[in-house]
Amino acid sequence: MRMASLDAGNRAVKSTFIRMARVVRCVCVLSVVTLAHASPAPSWQSTLTLFDDARPDVSMQRFRWADSAPPRAGTLRLSNYNEVSTYDSLNPFLLRGNAAPDEVNLMFETLMQRSLDEVGTQYPLLADRVATAPDGLSATFHLNPAARFSNGAPVTAEDVRYSFEQLTGSSTSPLYSSRYALIRAVEVIDAQTVRFDFRAAQRRAVLEAGDLYVFSRDWARTPPGGTLGFDQLATVPPVASGPYLIGARASNREIVYRRNPQYWGADLPVRRGMFNFANVSFRLYSDPSAPLQAFRAGDIDAMFEGSAEQWSRNYSGPGFASGTLRKQEFAEHGISDAQGLFFNLRRPKFQDIRVREAIGLALDYEWINRNMFFGQYARSRSFFDDSVFAASGTPGADELALLDPLRASVPADVFGSLSPQPETSGQDGLRRNLARAEALLASAGWHYRDGVLRNAAGAPLTVELLDDGTGMQRILMIVVRNLKLLGIDARLRIMDQTVINERLKHFDFDMTTMGYRAASIPGAELERRFGSRAASTPGSENYTGIASPAVDALIADVQRAHSEREVIAAARALDRVLLCERIMVPEWHITHARIAWNRGIAPPERVPQQYGWIDWVVGWWHAAPDRPDAHAAPHAAQQE
């Protein structure tokens, strides 16, 4: 999945899937708030957390990164936050089509709300309390009696069951349907009580249920009394419980969301200080340079910049000097996104690990970072960079306990010291790497003949690098040049992003720059990204097509871990195997978000530990205090 950044510097998760960053990917145990009137069975509790020793803030009045009384007014104007330049669907859960920008975040809600700073912790949203069965095979959620859909109807247990059935149906994107894999069935107990039955007594199953998006059955109802199928709702405005409604749609490039004046959840602890703008509008541009021009002209309020070159050269001038335009690098302290050149292992030519390793040696990272990125990036060395989950050195005892039973089905170097990513610094650095690559390719049966590397059958080794031409091509051309030096028939294929999205859904590519948005902690997303079942599921996030029983086993170890120590060991073991399988050529990452904005809007006083920039700006920023329609006292953004 490609990321929201606009060029090579911070390139990752592709457009259609960027909203997955809001889903909590972890396991849970229930905390300790027992209602006074609850009977011994069920034992009602209010907070979902990761570990037995977690201490959620059960008396929380608001999230600590939310301002206490921000202005609730004004319009936030944004452009493309990803690479989709048009939308054709108002149903963000469907496999087909491109959904309207940020629709899931603004219009839909889940049973529980995750915390950005408390890893794996959820607080009440649509549900106000939860009880788990002693055997762990079911959990019962009680709905908040105040919860209402946008049409004024109460949120009921029947709506929860309906939502689950639609989100696990055949027309739903596996990016959503797969996350509810542990839920076997949903049973209505009464109008406000619903029970989830699980396929296995895994601790994360309750959290999967808490992550369920809920929408009204009325969304599918037609005026004559009929019912539309879920895949027929692409052009029907959603009936959901979130804070915004669709206010206006000028075309398939523009949409305005209007804050619902009757929004039911405005005073919940998880919503105080959140969703502060009266309107949030998006204008999508087909020209990748247009959003920055619109921002400088005053037509866009905020920009996230993924290009080090753009940030260094084009975010200056009279507007910034006068304070009309502002910019800042906001630190992020969570797991860094995993970004790289992904191989499609479904292609026979990439099934030999030596070929994949050889191609990786053609990435001249040091030269690229020095000459194109102004030295602003760090080389990615893990699928969980900048976290305790990243593997390093030799495996520890906890890792070995998980890896030893898999010894026959993983690369031998899993059990040695992890090799650093190949460097090209120093004299003849790239030349040495290419010489090593040439030897690897020869050992894999590829020999130079008639101007290109060929196998024993005479077929040439061809590699097509797929890109949308919005900035990454200048980097990929360097890779293409180096691959040609090896005798590989390499080429760069530039295509429209809409076409690329379809090709990615059906795994029709050789290689492309991709990225996975980091979860707060490794968990349910691992199956979607690296699980064997996902490898053969069109539309899944397993772009590389890795289908390894060993990887499946380690994913299961991560998901059934009962303690922080167990999660860390399992994640490191998985990271080690994925790195040694060389399913991607690791690229680079940054540990901060580059955000520019105009003085009409302002950030909150505190910055959360980990966040997606679009989620943070839309969810927690507000109209600037000196705007005519604002009413809060001024404050400056501070780092938590």
C-alpha positions as CSV (number, residue, x, y, z in Angstrom):
1,M,0.0,0.0,0.0
2,R,1.4,3.3,-1.0
3,M,1.7,6.2,1.4
4,A,0.3,9.7,1.3
5,S,3.6,11.4,0.5
6,L,4.0,13.0,-2.8
7,D,7.4,11.9,-3.9
8,A,10.4,9.7,-3.3
9,G,11.4,11.2,0.0
10,N,8.7,9.7,2.1
11,R,6.9,7.4,-0.3
12,A,4.7,4.7,0.9
13,V,1.2,3.5,1.1
14,K,-0.9,3.8,-2.1
15,S,-4.0,5.9,-2.1
16,T,-6.9,3.6,-1.8
17,F,-5.6,2.1,1.4
18,I,-4.2,5.0,3.4
19,R,-7.1,5.2,5.8
20,M,-6.0,1.8,7.3
21,A,-3.8,3.7,9.7
22,R,-6.8,4.3,12.1
23,V,-7.5,0.7,12.8
24,V,-5.9,-0.7,16.0
25,R,-3.8,-3.8,15.1
26,C,-3.3,-5.5,18.5
27,V,-4.6,-7.8,21.1
28,C,-6.5,-6.9,24.2
29,V,-7.4,-7.5,27.8
30,L,-10.2,-5.8,29.5
31,S,-9.6,-3.2,32.2
32,V,-11.1,-2.7,35.5
33,V,-14.1,-0.4,35.5
34,T,-17.0,-2.4,36.8
35,L,-20.4,-0.7,36.8
36,A,-22.0,-0.6,40.2
37,H,-25.3,-2.1,39.0
38,A,-23.7,-5.0,37.0
39,S,-24.5,-8.5,38.1
40,P,-21.8,-11.1,38.4
41,A,-22.5,-12.3,34.9
42,P,-21.8,-10.5,32.7
43,S,-19.0,-8.6,34.3
44,W,-19.2,-5.2,32.5
45,Q,-16.0,-3.3,31.9
46,S,-15.2,-0.2,30.0
47,T,-11.7,-0.1,28.5
48,L,-9.8,-2.4,26.2
49,T,-6.1,-2.6,26.6
50,L,-3.2,-4.7,25.3
51,F,-1.4,-6.2,28.3
52,D,-2.4,-7.5,31.7
53,D,-0.4,-4.8,33.4
54,A,-1.8,-1.9,31.3
55,R,-3.2,1.0,33.3
56,P,-5.7,2.9,31.2
57,D,-7.0,6.3,32.3
58,V,-10.4,5.1,33.4
59,S,-11.3,8.6,34.6
60,M,-10.2,10.3,31.3
61,Q,-12.1,13.5,30.5
62,R,-10.3,14.0,27.2
63,F,-7.2,12.8,25.4
64,R,-4.2,14.6,26.7
65,W,-3.2,15.9,23.2
66,A,-6.7,17.5,22.7
67,D,-7.1,21.2,23.6
68,S,-9.6,21.8,26.3
69,A,-11.8,24.4,24.6
70,P,-10.7,24.9,20.9
71,P,-12.8,27.0,18.5
72,R,-15.4,25.0,16.8
73,A,-15.8,27.0,13.6
74,G,-14.3,27.7,10.2
75,T,-13.5,25.6,7.2
76,L,-10.5,23.4,6.7
77,R,-9.5,23.2,3.0
78,L,-7.3,20.4,1.9
79,S,-6.1,18.9,-1.4
80,N,-5.0,15.4,-2.3
81,Y,-3.5,13.7,0.8
82,N,-2.6,10.7,-1.4
83,E,-2.3,10.0,-5.1
84,V,-6.0,9.6,-6.0
85,S,-7.0,12.5,-8.1
86,T,-10.7,11.6,-8.5
87,Y,-13.3,9.6,-6.6
88,D,-16.2,7.6,-7.8
89,S,-17.7,6.1,-4.7
90,L,-19.4,7.2,-1.5
91,N,-18.9,3.7,0.0
92,P,-15.4,3.5,1.3
93,F,-15.6,-0.2,2.1
94,L,-16.1,-1.5,-1.4
95,L,-13.4,-3.4,-3.3
96,R,-14.1,-1.5,-6.5
97,G,-13.8,2.2,-7.1
98,N,-12.0,5.1,-5.3
99,A,-13.8,6.4,-2.2
100,A,-14.3,10.1,-1.4
101,P,-11.4,11.5,0.5
102,D,-11.3,10.9,4.3
103,E,-14.9,9.6,4.3
104,V,-14.2,6.8,6.8
105,N,-12.7,9.2,9.3
106,L,-15.3,11.9,9.1
107,M,-18.5,9.9,8.7
108,F,-18.1,6.5,10.3
109,E,-17.5,5.3,13.9
110,T,-16.5,2.1,15.6
111,L,-17.7,0.5,18.8
112,M,-14.6,1.7,20.6
113,Q,-12.1,4.5,20.0
114,R,-8.3,3.8,20.1
115,S,-5.8,6.0,22.0
116,L,-2.8,7.3,20.0
117,D,-0.4,7.5,23.0
118,E,-1.5,4.4,24.9
119,V,-0.4,1.4,22.8
120,G,-3.3,-0.9,22.2
121,T,-5.9,1.0,24.4
122,Q,-9.4,1.6,23.4
123,Y,-12.1,3.7,25.1
124,P,-15.9,3.7,24.8
125,L,-17.4,5.3,21.6
126,L,-20.6,3.7,20.2
127,A,-20.4,1.1,22.9
128,D,-20.3,2.2,26.6
129,R,-19.3,-1.1,28.1
130,V,-18.1,-4.6,27.3
131,A,-18.1,-8.0,29.0
132,T,-16.0,-11.0,27.8
133,A,-16.9,-14.6,28.4
134,P,-14.7,-16.6,30.8
135,D,-13.7,-18.9,28.0
136,G,-12.7,-16.0,25.8
137,L,-14.9,-17.2,23.0
138,S,-17.4,-14.3,23.0
139,A,-17.8,-10.7,24.1
140,T,-20.9,-8.7,24.7
141,F,-21.1,-5.0,23.9
142,H,-23.7,-2.6,25.3
143,L,-24.4,0.4,23.1
144,N,-24.6,3.9,24.4
145,P,-28.3,4.8,24.5
146,A,-27.4,8.3,23.2
147,A,-25.7,7.0,20.0
148,R,-27.5,8.3,16.9
149,F,-27.1,8.0,13.2
150,S,-27.2,11.1,11.0
151,N,-30.9,10.6,10.3
152,G,-31.7,10.8,14.0
153,A,-32.3,7.0,14.4
154,P,-30.7,5.3,17.4
155,V,-27.8,2.9,16.8
156,T,-29.1,-0.5,17.5
157,A,-27.7,-4.0,17.9
158,E,-29.4,-4.9,14.6
159,D,-27.3,-2.2,12.9
160,V,-24.2,-3.7,14.4
161,R,-25.0,-7.1,13.1
162,Y,-26.0,-5.7,9.7
163,S,-22.7,-3.8,9.5
164,F,-20.7,-6.9,10.3
165,E,-22.5,-9.0,7.7
166,Q,-21.8,-6.3,5.0
167,L,-18.2,-5.7,6.0
168,T,-17.4,-9.4,5.7
169,G,-19.2,-9.9,2.4
170,S,-17.8,-10.6,-1.0
171,S,-18.1,-7.0,-2.3
172,T,-16.1,-5.6,0.6
173,S,-12.4,-4.8,0.2
174,P,-10.3,-7.4,2.0
175,L,-8.5,-4.4,3.6
176,Y,-11.6,-4.2,5.8
177,S,-13.1,-7.7,5.7
178,S,-9.9,-9.5,6.7
179,R,-9.6,-7.6,9.9
180,Y,-12.7,-9.2,11.3
181,A,-11.5,-12.8,10.6
182,L,-11.7,-13.9,14.2
183,I,-15.4,-13.0,14.5
184,R,-17.5,-16.0,13.7
185,A,-20.9,-14.5,14.2
186,V,-22.8,-11.6,15.7
187,E,-25.9,-12.2,17.8
188,V,-28.5,-9.6,18.8
189,I,-29.4,-9.9,22.5
190,D,-31.7,-6.9,22.7
191,A,-32.0,-3.5,21.1
192,Q,-28.8,-2.2,22.8
193,T,-26.9,-5.4,23.4
194,V,-24.9,-7.5,20.9
195,R,-22.7,-10.5,21.3
196,F,-19.7,-11.4,19.2
197,D,-18.8,-15.1,18.9
198,F,-15.2,-15.8,18.1
199,R,-13.5,-18.5,16.1
200,A,-10.8,-18.9,18.7
201,A,-10.1,-17.6,22.2
202,Q,-7.5,-15.1,21.1
203,R,-7.0,-12.0,23.1
204,R,-7.2,-9.7,20.1
205,A,-10.6,-11.0,19.1
206,V,-12.4,-8.6,21.4
207,L,-10.5,-5.7,20.0
208,E,-11.4,-6.7,16.5
209,A,-15.0,-6.4,17.6
210,G,-14.3,-3.0,19.1
211,D,-12.9,-1.9,15.7
212,L,-16.1,-2.7,13.9
213,Y,-17.4,0.2,11.8
214,V,-21.1,0.6,12.3
215,F,-23.6,2.1,9.9
216,S,-27.4,2.1,9.6
217,R,-29.5,-0.4,7.8
218,D,-31.4,2.7,6.4
219,W,-28.4,3.3,4.2
220,A,-29.6,0.5,1.9
221,R,-33.3,1.2,2.1
222,T,-35.0,2.9,-0.9
223,P,-38.1,5.1,-0.6
224,P,-40.5,2.5,-2.0
225,G,-39.4,0.2,0.8
226,G,-36.9,-1.8,-1.1
227,T,-33.3,-2.7,-0.1
228,L,-30.1,-2.2,-2.1
229,G,-27.2,-4.6,-2.0
230,F,-24.1,-3.3,-0.3
231,D,-22.2,-3.1,-3.7
232,Q,-25.0,-0.8,-5.0
233,L,-24.3,1.9,-2.4
234,A,-21.5,3.5,-4.2
235,T,-23.6,6.6,-5.1
236,V,-25.8,6.7,-2.0
237,P,-24.6,9.1,0.8
238,P,-23.9,7.0,3.9
239,V,-26.2,6.9,7.0
240,A,-23.6,6.7,9.7
241,S,-23.0,8.1,13.2
242,G,-19.8,10.2,12.6
243,P,-19.5,13.9,13.2
244,Y,-19.8,15.0,9.6
245,L,-22.3,14.8,6.7
246,I,-21.8,15.3,3.0
247,G,-22.5,19.0,2.5
248,A,-21.8,19.5,-1.2
249,R,-20.3,17.7,-4.2
250,A,-19.3,19.9,-7.1
251,S,-17.7,17.1,-9.1
252,N,-15.7,13.9,-8.7
253,R,-12.8,16.1,-7.7
254,E,-14.5,18.2,-4.9
255,I,-16.4,17.4,-1.8
256,V,-17.4,19.4,1.3
257,Y,-18.2,17.7,4.6
258,R,-20.4,19.7,7.0
259,R,-20.3,19.1,10.7
260,N,-23.6,17.6,11.9
261,P,-25.1,20.2,14.4
262,Q,-26.9,17.3,16.1
263,Y,-23.8,15.1,16.3
264,W,-24.5,12.8,19.2
265,G,-21.0,12.2,20.5
266,A,-19.6,15.8,20.7
267,D,-19.2,15.6,24.5
268,L,-17.8,12.1,24.9
269,P,-14.3,12.1,26.5
270,V,-12.9,10.6,23.3
271,R,-14.4,13.4,21.2
272,R,-13.7,16.5,23.4
273,G,-11.4,18.9,21.5
274,M,-11.8,16.8,18.3
275,F,-13.4,17.5,14.9
276,N,-13.4,21.2,15.4
277,F,-14.0,22.6,12.0
278,A,-17.5,23.4,10.8
279,N,-16.6,22.3,7.3
280,V,-13.9,20.1,5.9
281,S,-13.4,20.4,2.1
282,F,-11.2,18.5,-0.4
283,R,-10.2,19.6,-3.9
284,L,-8.3,16.9,-5.8
285,Y,-5.8,17.8,-8.4
286,S,-4.5,15.7,-11.3
287,D,-1.3,17.7,-11.5
288,P,0.9,16.7,-8.6
289,S,2.5,20.2,-8.4
290,A,-0.9,21.9,-8.2
291,P,-1.6,21.5,-4.5
292,L,1.5,23.4,-3.5
293,Q,0.6,26.2,-5.9
294,A,-2.9,26.3,-4.4
295,F,-1.5,26.4,-0.9
296,R,0.8,29.3,-1.7
297,A,-2.1,31.1,-3.4
298,G,-4.3,30.7,-0.3
299,D,-6.7,28.1,-1.7
300,I,-5.5,25.3,0.6
301,D,-5.0,25.5,4.3
302,A,-2.5,22.8,5.1
303,M,0.1,20.7,3.3
304,F,2.0,17.6,4.2
305,E,5.3,17.6,2.3
306,G,6.9,14.2,1.4
307,S,9.7,15.6,-0.7
308,A,12.9,16.8,1.0
309,E,13.8,18.8,-2.0
310,Q,10.4,20.6,-2.1
311,W,10.5,21.2,1.6
312,S,14.0,22.8,1.4
313,R,13.4,24.9,-1.7
314,N,9.8,25.8,-2.1
315,Y,8.5,26.4,1.4
316,S,9.9,29.9,1.7
317,G,9.2,33.4,0.4
318,P,7.2,36.4,1.4
319,G,4.2,34.5,2.8
320,F,6.5,32.5,5.2
321,A,8.5,35.6,6.0
322,S,5.4,37.6,7.0
323,G,3.8,34.7,9.0
324,T,0.9,34.3,6.7
325,L,2.2,30.8,5.9
326,R,3.9,28.7,8.5
327,K,5.8,25.4,8.5
328,Q,7.1,23.0,11.1
329,E,8.6,19.5,11.4
330,F,6.5,17.7,14.0
331,A,8.2,14.7,15.6
332,E,6.6,11.2,15.5
333,H,7.7,8.6,18.0
334,G,5.9,5.5,16.8
335,I,7.0,2.7,14.6
336,S,8.3,4.1,11.3
337,D,6.5,3.1,8.1
338,A,7.9,0.2,6.2
339,Q,8.8,1.4,2.7
340,G,10.7,-0.2,-0.1
341,L,10.8,-1.5,-3.7
342,F,8.5,-4.5,-3.4
343,F,9.0,-7.7,-5.5
344,N,6.0,-9.6,-6.8
345,L,7.1,-13.1,-5.8
346,R,4.3,-14.5,-8.0
347,R,6.6,-13.9,-10.9
348,P,8.9,-16.9,-11.4
349,K,11.9,-14.8,-12.0
350,F,11.7,-13.4,-8.5
351,Q,11.3,-16.7,-6.7
352,D,15.0,-17.2,-6.4
353,I,16.2,-15.3,-3.3
354,R,19.6,-14.7,-5.0
355,V,17.9,-12.7,-7.8
356,R,16.1,-10.5,-5.2
357,E,19.3,-9.9,-3.2
358,A,21.2,-9.0,-6.4
359,I,18.6,-6.4,-7.4
360,G,18.7,-4.9,-3.9
361,L,22.4,-4.3,-4.4
362,A,21.6,-1.9,-7.3
363,L,20.0,0.7,-5.0
364,D,22.6,3.4,-4.4
365,Y,21.0,4.8,-1.3
366,E,23.9,6.9,0.0
367,W,24.2,8.8,-3.3
368,I,20.5,9.3,-3.5
369,N,20.2,10.6,0.1
370,R,23.2,12.9,-0.3
371,N,22.3,14.4,-3.7
372,M,18.5,14.3,-3.8
373,F,17.2,14.2,-0.2
374,F,19.6,16.7,1.4
375,G,20.6,14.0,3.9
376,Q,17.2,14.1,5.6
377,Y,16.5,10.4,5.6
378,A,17.5,7.3,7.4
379,R,17.9,3.9,5.6
380,S,15.1,1.6,6.5
381,R,16.5,-1.6,8.1
382,S,13.4,-3.3,9.5
383,F,9.6,-3.6,8.9
384,F,9.3,-2.0,12.4
385,D,12.0,0.6,12.3
386,D,12.6,2.9,15.3
387,S,10.8,0.5,17.7
388,V,11.5,-2.3,20.2
389,F,10.0,-4.7,17.6
390,A,12.8,-4.3,15.1
391,A,15.2,-7.2,14.8
392,S,18.9,-6.6,15.2
393,G,22.1,-8.6,15.7
394,T,21.7,-12.3,16.4
395,P,18.4,-13.7,17.7
396,G,17.9,-13.7,21.4
397,A,16.7,-16.7,23.5
398,D,13.1,-15.6,23.2
399,E,13.3,-15.4,19.5
400,L,15.2,-18.7,19.1
401,A,12.4,-20.4,21.0
402,L,10.0,-19.4,18.2
403,L,12.5,-19.8,15.3
404,D,14.1,-23.2,16.1
405,P,11.0,-25.2,15.2
406,L,11.0,-23.4,11.8
407,R,14.6,-23.9,11.0
408,A,14.0,-26.1,8.0
409,S,11.6,-23.6,6.3
410,V,13.4,-20.2,6.7
411,P,16.7,-18.9,5.2
412,A,19.8,-20.0,7.1
413,D,20.9,-16.4,7.8
414,V,17.9,-16.0,10.0
415,F,20.0,-17.6,12.8
416,G,23.1,-15.4,12.2
417,S,23.7,-11.8,12.8
418,L,21.5,-9.6,10.6
419,S,23.6,-8.1,7.8
420,P,23.3,-4.3,7.5
421,Q,21.8,-2.9,4.3
422,P,24.5,-2.7,1.6
423,E,26.2,0.6,1.5
424,T,27.7,2.4,-1.5
425,S,29.7,5.0,0.5
426,G,33.4,5.2,0.0
427,Q,35.5,4.6,-3.1
428,D,34.1,2.0,-5.5
429,G,31.2,1.3,-3.1
430,L,28.6,0.8,-5.9
431,R,31.1,-1.1,-8.0
432,R,31.7,-3.6,-5.2
433,N,27.9,-4.1,-4.8
434,L,27.4,-4.6,-8.5
435,A,30.2,-7.2,-8.6
436,R,28.6,-9.1,-5.8
437,A,25.2,-8.8,-7.5
438,E,26.7,-10.2,-10.7
439,A,28.1,-13.2,-8.8
440,L,24.7,-13.9,-7.2
441,L,22.9,-13.7,-10.6
442,A,25.4,-16.1,-12.1
443,S,24.9,-18.6,-9.3
444,A,21.2,-18.4,-9.9
445,G,21.7,-19.4,-13.6
446,W,21.6,-16.0,-15.2
447,H,24.5,-15.4,-17.7
448,Y,25.3,-12.5,-20.0
449,R,24.6,-13.4,-23.7
450,D,23.6,-11.3,-26.7
451,G,23.5,-8.0,-24.7
452,V,21.4,-9.2,-21.7
453,L,21.3,-11.7,-18.9
454,R,19.6,-14.9,-19.9
455,N,18.7,-18.2,-18.2
456,A,19.4,-21.7,-19.5
457,A,16.3,-21.5,-21.8
458,G,17.6,-18.3,-23.3
459,A,14.9,-16.1,-21.8
460,P,16.1,-12.6,-20.8
461,L,15.9,-11.3,-17.3
462,T,13.4,-8.4,-17.5
463,V,12.3,-6.1,-14.7
464,E,9.5,-3.5,-15.0
465,L,9.4,-0.8,-12.3
466,L,5.9,0.6,-12.0
467,D,5.3,4.2,-11.0
468,D,2.8,7.0,-11.4
469,G,5.4,9.7,-12.4
470,T,4.8,12.0,-9.5
471,G,8.4,12.3,-8.3
472,M,9.7,8.8,-7.7
473,Q,10.7,8.3,-11.3
474,R,14.0,10.2,-10.9
475,I,15.0,7.8,-8.2
476,L,13.9,4.7,-10.1
477,M,15.8,5.8,-13.2
478,I,19.0,5.5,-11.1
479,V,17.9,1.9,-10.2
480,V,17.1,1.1,-13.8
481,R,20.6,2.4,-14.9
482,N,22.3,0.2,-12.3
483,L,20.3,-2.8,-13.2
484,K,21.2,-2.3,-16.9
485,L,24.8,-2.3,-15.9
486,L,24.2,-5.9,-14.6
487,G,22.7,-6.9,-17.9
488,I,19.1,-6.8,-16.7
489,D,16.6,-5.6,-19.2
490,A,15.1,-3.0,-16.8
491,R,12.6,-0.3,-17.6
492,L,10.4,2.2,-15.9
493,R,6.7,2.1,-16.7
494,I,4.8,5.3,-15.9
495,M,1.0,4.9,-15.6
496,D,-2.0,6.8,-14.3
497,Q,-2.6,6.2,-10.7
498,T,-6.1,4.8,-11.3
499,V,-4.7,2.2,-13.6
500,I,-1.9,1.4,-11.1
501,N,-4.5,0.9,-8.3
502,E,-6.3,-1.7,-10.4
503,R,-3.0,-3.5,-11.3
504,L,-2.1,-3.6,-7.6
505,K,-5.4,-5.0,-6.7
506,H,-4.8,-7.9,-9.1
507,F,-1.0,-8.1,-8.4
508,D,-0.2,-7.3,-12.0
509,F,3.3,-5.8,-11.6
510,D,7.0,-6.8,-11.3
511,M,8.3,-4.2,-8.8
512,T,7.0,-0.9,-7.4
513,T,7.7,1.3,-4.5
514,M,5.3,0.5,-1.8
515,G,4.9,1.1,1.9
516,Y,3.0,-0.1,4.9
517,R,1.6,2.4,7.3
518,A,2.9,1.6,10.8
519,A,0.5,0.2,13.4
520,S,0.7,1.3,17.0
521,I,1.9,-2.3,17.6
522,P,2.2,-5.3,15.3
523,G,-1.0,-7.3,15.2
524,A,-4.0,-8.0,12.9
525,E,-2.6,-6.2,9.9
526,L,0.2,-8.7,9.6
527,E,-2.1,-11.4,8.2
528,R,-3.3,-8.9,5.5
529,R,0.2,-8.0,4.6
530,F,2.2,-11.2,4.9
531,G,-0.3,-14.1,5.4
532,S,-0.5,-16.9,2.9
533,R,-4.3,-16.6,2.5
534,A,-3.9,-12.9,1.6
535,A,-1.3,-13.7,-1.0
536,S,-4.1,-15.2,-3.3
537,T,-6.8,-12.7,-2.4
538,P,-7.3,-9.9,-4.9
539,G,-7.3,-6.5,-3.3
540,S,-5.3,-7.6,-0.2
541,E,-2.2,-5.9,1.1
542,N,0.0,-8.9,0.5
543,Y,1.5,-7.3,-2.6
544,T,4.7,-9.4,-2.5
545,G,2.7,-12.6,-2.6
546,I,4.8,-14.2,0.2
547,A,3.1,-17.4,1.2
548,S,5.2,-19.1,3.9
549,P,4.0,-21.4,6.7
550,A,6.9,-20.1,8.8
551,V,5.7,-16.5,8.4
552,D,2.1,-17.6,9.1
553,A,3.3,-19.3,12.3
554,L,5.2,-16.2,13.5
555,I,2.2,-14.0,12.7
556,A,0.1,-16.3,14.9
557,D,2.8,-16.0,17.7
558,V,2.5,-12.2,17.5
559,Q,-1.3,-12.3,17.7
560,R,-1.6,-14.7,20.6
561,A,1.1,-13.1,22.7
562,H,-0.1,-12.4,26.3
563,S,2.6,-10.0,27.4
564,E,4.8,-7.2,26.1
565,R,7.8,-9.5,26.2
566,E,6.1,-12.1,24.1
567,V,4.9,-9.6,21.5
568,I,8.4,-8.1,21.2
569,A,10.0,-11.5,20.8
570,A,7.5,-12.7,18.2
571,A,7.6,-9.4,16.2
572,R,11.4,-9.5,16.1
573,A,11.5,-13.1,14.9
574,L,9.0,-12.2,12.2
575,D,10.9,-9.2,11.2
576,R,14.1,-11.2,11.0
577,V,12.5,-13.8,8.7
578,L,10.9,-11.2,6.4
579,L,14.2,-9.3,6.1
580,C,16.1,-12.5,5.3
581,E,13.5,-13.5,2.7
582,R,14.2,-10.2,0.9
583,I,10.7,-9.6,-0.2
584,M,11.5,-5.9,-0.7
585,V,14.5,-3.6,-1.2
586,P,14.3,-1.4,1.9
587,E,14.3,2.3,1.1
588,W,14.2,5.2,3.6
589,H,12.1,6.9,6.2
590,I,11.8,10.0,8.4
591,T,10.8,10.4,12.0
592,H,8.9,13.6,11.7
593,A,6.0,15.0,9.7
594,R,6.6,18.1,7.5
595,I,3.5,20.2,7.8
596,A,2.9,23.7,6.4
597,W,-0.3,25.7,7.1
598,N,-1.7,29.2,6.8
599,R,-2.5,31.4,9.7
600,G,-6.2,30.7,9.4
601,I,-5.8,27.4,11.2
602,A,-3.7,26.3,14.2
603,P,-2.4,23.0,15.8
604,P,-3.4,22.0,19.3
605,E,-1.0,22.6,22.2
606,R,0.3,19.1,22.3
607,V,1.4,16.6,19.7
608,P,0.6,12.9,20.2
609,Q,3.3,10.3,20.2
610,Q,2.2,8.7,16.9
611,Y,-0.2,9.8,14.3
612,G,-1.0,10.1,10.6
613,W,-0.7,13.7,9.6
614,I,-4.1,13.9,7.9
615,D,-5.8,12.2,10.9
616,W,-4.2,14.7,13.2
617,V,-4.9,17.8,11.2
618,V,-8.5,16.9,10.4
619,G,-9.2,15.5,13.9
620,W,-7.4,17.8,16.3
621,W,-6.4,21.1,14.6
622,H,-8.8,24.1,14.7
623,A,-9.5,27.6,13.4
624,A,-6.8,30.0,14.5
625,P,-7.7,32.1,17.6
626,D,-7.3,35.4,15.7
627,R,-9.8,34.4,13.0
628,P,-13.0,36.5,13.2
629,D,-15.1,33.3,13.7
630,A,-12.8,31.9,16.4
631,H,-13.2,32.3,20.1
632,A,-10.3,30.5,21.9
633,A,-7.3,32.0,23.6
634,P,-4.1,31.8,21.6
635,H,-1.6,29.1,22.2
636,A,1.5,27.6,20.7
637,A,2.0,24.0,19.6
638,Q,4.3,22.1,22.0
639,Q,5.8,18.7,21.8
640,E,4.4,16.1,24.2
